[in-house]
Amino acid sequence: MRTILDTIIATKRTEVAARKASPRAWPAPTAPRGFKAALDARAAAGGYGLIAEIKKASPSKGLIRADFDPPAHARAYAAGGAACLSVLTDHDYFQGHEDYLIAARAACDLPVIRKDFLIDPWQVEESRAIGADAILIIVSALDDGQMAEIEAAAIAQGMDALVEVHDAAELERALKLKSRLIGVNNRNLKTFEVDVQKTYDLVRHAPKDCTFVAESGLNNRADLDAMAEHDIRCFLIGESLMRQADVEAATRALVG
Ligand SMILES: O=C(O)c1ccccc1NCC(=O)[C@H](O)[C@H](O)COP(=O)(O)O
């Protein structure tokens, strides 16, 4: 059965072919900001490493934020205590855009991950060109060879790679890569089902030298405190923050 992830990846292939055929010129980015280092520093200091996501809409929820303002959200996240930003750049399914990442990164000093569906190392170069400090490798969307190529391109650009898994088999494949930044997406990208138990199940299998990020379905400080009891101190949160009227106060309530 064809899943939403299959559909997104098929669309992405067409999109990437068109973009490669007529690439856009971007303003020169500043040097990469250390994405994993920013998370590790917060965790080492006994705090929480929050990757705060700038997310206008999603396939599962439709429009999330009508008064969408990437630079304002970036400033609010930084002032509230986020360690890093995540910016959705996929046009067709998330109403994202590369310009949102450029504007968000220019508005603060935080490292930024480009949240998109990478299927081709060319997209890593494009990600750096728009200023991204890190890229996402979705294990369920790629074979081992594709993952290694995309990771090598990120390393060549001086970027970090967040390697995203959803089950033990994917974690095993992720650990063949060099990156020691592993995200457990509690959302099944094929069904949209969210289960935070995924993080608890998989953290037990992760080597101690990994920075482990719990992603999706996290709503409040109690959710993060419960994870911290299992030594999980880094989080990627989008929807629950983007739905708040006062994004800065909501961020501070999570990690302040
Ligand atoms: O969010 C979705 O509906 C979605 C659907 C298909 C593929 C990916 C999707 N989301 C990407 C993400 O992983 C989340 O944006 C991120 O982890 C934040 O999740 P949340 O805090 O639940 O918004």
The ligand as an SDF file (V2000), in Angstrom:
LIG
                    3D

 23 23  0  0  0  0  0  0  0  0999 V2000
    4.0370   16.4000   11.1640 O   0  0  0  0  0  0  0  0  0  0  0  0
    3.5790   15.6270   10.3080 C   0  0  0  0  0  0  0  0  0  0  0  0
    2.3510   15.5050   10.0810 O   0  0  0  0  0  0  0  0  0  0  0  0
    4.4800   14.7980    9.4410 C   0  0  0  0  0  0  0  0  0  0  0  0
    3.9360   13.9720    8.4650 C   0  0  0  0  0  0  0  0  0  0  0  0
    4.7620   13.2320    7.6330 C   0  0  0  0  0  0  0  0  0  0  0  0
    6.1390   13.3200    7.7590 C   0  0  0  0  0  0  0  0  0  0  0  0
    6.6900   14.1330    8.7260 C   0  0  0  0  0  0  0  0  0  0  0  0
    5.8710   14.8740    9.5660 C   0  0  0  0  0  0  0  0  0  0  0  0
    6.4020   15.7160   10.5230 N   0  0  0  0  0  0  0  0  0  0  0  0
    7.7810   16.0210   10.6420 C   0  0  0  0  0  0  0  0  0  0  0  0
    8.2300   15.9310   12.0300 C   0  0  0  0  0  0  0  0  0  0  0  0
    8.9480   15.0210   12.3200 O   0  0  0  0  0  0  0  0  0  0  0  0
    7.7370   16.9310   13.0420 C   0  0  0  0  0  0  0  0  0  0  0  0
    7.5080   18.1440   12.4000 O   0  0  0  0  0  0  0  0  0  0  0  0
    8.6460   17.1690   14.2330 C   0  0  0  0  0  0  0  0  0  0  0  0
    9.1400   16.0010   14.8070 O   0  0  0  0  0  0  0  0  0  0  0  0
    7.8720   17.9600   15.3070 C   0  0  0  0  0  0  0  0  0  0  0  0
    6.7190   17.2280   15.6990 O   0  0  0  0  0  0  0  0  0  0  0  0
    5.5390   17.9030   16.5340 P   0  0  0  0  0  0  0  0  0  0  0  0
    6.1270   18.4890   17.7940 O   0  0  0  0  0  0  0  0  0  0  0  0
    4.5730   16.8000   16.8500 O   0  0  0  0  0  0  0  0  0  0  0  0
    4.9670   18.9610   15.6480 O   0  0  0  0  0  0  0  0  0  0  0  0
  1  2  2  0
  2  3  1  0
  2  4  1  0
  4  5  1  0
  4  9  2  0
  5  6  2  0
  6  7  1  0
  7  8  2  0
  8  9  1  0
  9 10  1  0
 10 11  1  0
 11 12  1  0
 12 13  2  0
 12 14  1  0
 14 15  1  0
 14 16  1  0
 16 17  1  0
 16 18  1  0
 18 19  1  0
 19 20  1  0
 20 21  2  0
 20 22  1  0
 20 23  1  0
M  END
$$$$
